[in-house]
Amino acid sequence: MTRPTCAAFVGTSLDGFIARSDGRLDWLERYQVPPEVTGYTAFFDSVDTLLVGRSTWETVADFPEWPYAGKRVVVLTRRPLPALHGESTLAGTPAEVLARLEALGARRVYVDGGAVVSQFLAAGLLDELTVTVVPLVLGDGIRLLQGPLPSRGLTLVSCRAQPLGLVQLAYRVG
Ligand SMILES: NC(=O)c1ccc[n+]([C@@H]2O[C@H](COP(=O)([O-])OP(=O)(O)OC[C@H]3O[C@@H](n4cnc5c(N)ncnc54)[C@H](OP(=O)(O)O)[C@@H]3O)[C@@H](O)[C@H]2O)c1
């Protein structure tokens, strides 16, 4: 059997940041486009498992509503985690983690968090990357792509202009 597919779907500033340095996402608030329009709903429906970094989980756990309802959620962390919504935790290399997810029955994994996406990309285990670029230079913050990364070409699958000046780039990796 082939390994599970790993896909990321992120929003970035034009200068490649996914959050302010302190993790805040306030700069994204004025670029809210319905998830049916951005394709997020279809993407979310297509995955069976979420693999998120600890920092992303900490942001999401503070949301008024748990956004990952109905999915298997695995948090990458080396520290204990209060499982508020039935999340489990894993730690290890992308290959080790993916083997564990496969053993759990995962077939299509939503990989999220800059550090996690970057590790999967570096390991050659990220298959799809959708980046929605908002028309804003943030100036500083947490990068989507965190080195060291090997030089790697990607295949552009689609490029779509969206409302509010958003541009969505969908890539196949490898
Ligand atoms: N704009 C967007 O679309 C978007 C998307 C996702 C996230 N975000 C934002 O981005 C920020 C988080 O991104 P980030 O890059 O700082 O962090 P992250 O990838 O969410 O989490 C990093 C943490 O995950 C754990 N971790 C990572 N790799 C691991 C591994 N191989 N094994 C075990 N644990 C591992 C470590 O936590 P421990 O220290 O516990 O070991 C590490 O500190 C948040 O502010 C979030 O809201 C934005």
The ligand as an SDF file (V2000), in Angstrom:
LIG
                    3D

 48 52  0  0  0  0  0  0  0  0999 V2000
   -1.4590   31.3740    8.4620 N   0  0  0  0  0  0  0  0  0  0  0  0
   -1.7180   30.0880    8.4910 C   0  0  0  0  0  0  0  0  0  0  0  0
   -2.3380   29.5190    7.5700 O   0  0  0  0  0  0  0  0  0  0  0  0
   -1.2400   29.2750    9.6490 C   0  0  0  0  0  0  0  0  0  0  0  0
   -1.3100   27.8800    9.5790 C   0  0  0  0  0  0  0  0  0  0  0  0
   -0.8260   27.1400   10.6570 C   0  0  0  0  0  0  0  0  0  0  0  0
   -0.2850   27.7790   11.7490 C   0  0  0  0  0  0  0  0  0  0  0  0
   -0.2520   29.1230   11.7970 N   0  0  0  0  0  0  0  0  0  0  0  0
    0.3660   29.8170   12.9270 C   0  0  0  0  0  0  0  0  0  0  0  0
    1.7490   29.4970   12.9300 O   0  0  0  0  0  0  0  0  0  0  0  0
    2.2220   29.4680   14.2770 C   0  0  0  0  0  0  0  0  0  0  0  0
    2.8540   28.1160   14.5620 C   0  0  0  0  0  0  0  0  0  0  0  0
    3.8270   27.7540   13.6190 O   0  0  0  0  0  0  0  0  0  0  0  0
    5.2950   27.3060   14.1040 P   0  0  0  0  0  0  0  0  0  0  0  0
    6.1100   27.0470   12.9020 O   0  0  0  0  0  0  0  0  0  0  0  0
    5.7860   28.2990   15.0860 O   0  0  0  0  0  0  0  0  0  0  0  0
    5.0410   25.9920   14.9720 O   0  0  0  0  0  0  0  0  0  0  0  0
    4.3020   24.5830   14.7480 P   0  0  0  0  0  0  0  0  0  0  0  0
    4.8580   23.9070   13.5470 O   0  0  0  0  0  0  0  0  0  0  0  0
    2.8340   24.7660   14.8350 O   0  0  0  0  0  0  0  0  0  0  0  0
    4.7510   23.8360   16.0930 O   0  0  0  0  0  0  0  0  0  0  0  0
    6.1230   23.7240   16.4190 C   0  0  0  0  0  0  0  0  0  0  0  0
    6.2200   22.8350   17.6370 C   0  0  0  0  0  0  0  0  0  0  0  0
    5.7570   21.5230   17.3250 O   0  0  0  0  0  0  0  0  0  0  0  0
    6.5540   20.5560   17.9820 C   0  0  0  0  0  0  0  0  0  0  0  0
    7.2530   19.7580   16.9590 N   0  0  0  0  0  0  0  0  0  0  0  0
    7.5980   20.1380   15.7100 C   0  0  0  0  0  0  0  0  0  0  0  0
    8.1840   19.1290   15.0630 N   0  0  0  0  0  0  0  0  0  0  0  0
    8.1940   18.0830   15.9120 C   0  0  0  0  0  0  0  0  0  0  0  0
    8.6450   16.7530   15.8100 C   0  0  0  0  0  0  0  0  0  0  0  0
    9.2220   16.2910   14.6830 N   0  0  0  0  0  0  0  0  0  0  0  0
    8.4840   15.9340   16.8710 N   0  0  0  0  0  0  0  0  0  0  0  0
    7.9050   16.3960   18.0040 C   0  0  0  0  0  0  0  0  0  0  0  0
    7.4490   17.6430   18.1550 N   0  0  0  0  0  0  0  0  0  0  0  0
    7.6020   18.4820   17.1250 C   0  0  0  0  0  0  0  0  0  0  0  0
    7.5080   21.3190   18.8730 C   0  0  0  0  0  0  0  0  0  0  0  0
    6.8150   21.5010   20.1060 O   0  0  0  0  0  0  0  0  0  0  0  0
    7.3860   21.0530   21.5400 P   0  0  0  0  0  0  0  0  0  0  0  0
    8.2520   22.1730   21.9710 O   0  0  0  0  0  0  0  0  0  0  0  0
    6.2010   20.8610   22.3940 O   0  0  0  0  0  0  0  0  0  0  0  0
    8.1530   19.7770   21.3390 O   0  0  0  0  0  0  0  0  0  0  0  0
    7.6430   22.6500   18.1580 C   0  0  0  0  0  0  0  0  0  0  0  0
    8.0040   23.6930   19.0030 O   0  0  0  0  0  0  0  0  0  0  0  0
    1.0100   29.6940   15.1640 C   0  0  0  0  0  0  0  0  0  0  0  0
    0.9510   31.0630   15.5110 O   0  0  0  0  0  0  0  0  0  0  0  0
   -0.1580   29.3440   14.2560 C   0  0  0  0  0  0  0  0  0  0  0  0
   -1.3460   29.9890   14.6120 O   0  0  0  0  0  0  0  0  0  0  0  0
   -0.7110   29.8910   10.7630 C   0  0  0  0  0  0  0  0  0  0  0  0
  1  2  1  0
  2  3  2  0
  2  4  1  0
  4  5  1  0
  4 48  2  0
  5  6  2  0
  6  7  1  0
  7  8  2  0
  8  9  1  0
  8 48  1  0
  9 10  1  0
  9 46  1  0
 10 11  1  0
 11 12  1  0
 11 44  1  0
 12 13  1  0
 13 14  1  0
 14 15  2  0
 14 16  1  0
 14 17  1  0
 17 18  1  0
 18 19  2  0
 18 20  1  0
 18 21  1  0
 21 22  1  0
 22 23  1  0
 23 24  1  0
 23 42  1  0
 24 25  1  0
 25 26  1  0
 25 36  1  0
 26 27  1  0
 26 35  1  0
 27 28  2  0
 28 29  1  0
 29 30  1  0
 29 35  2  0
 30 31  1  0
 30 32  2  0
 32 33  1  0
 33 34  2  0
 34 35  1  0
 36 37  1  0
 36 42  1  0
 37 38  1  0
 38 39  2  0
 38 40  1  0
 38 41  1  0
 42 43  1  0
 44 45  1  0
 44 46  1  0
 46 47  1  0
M  CHG  2   8   1  16  -1
M  END
$$$$
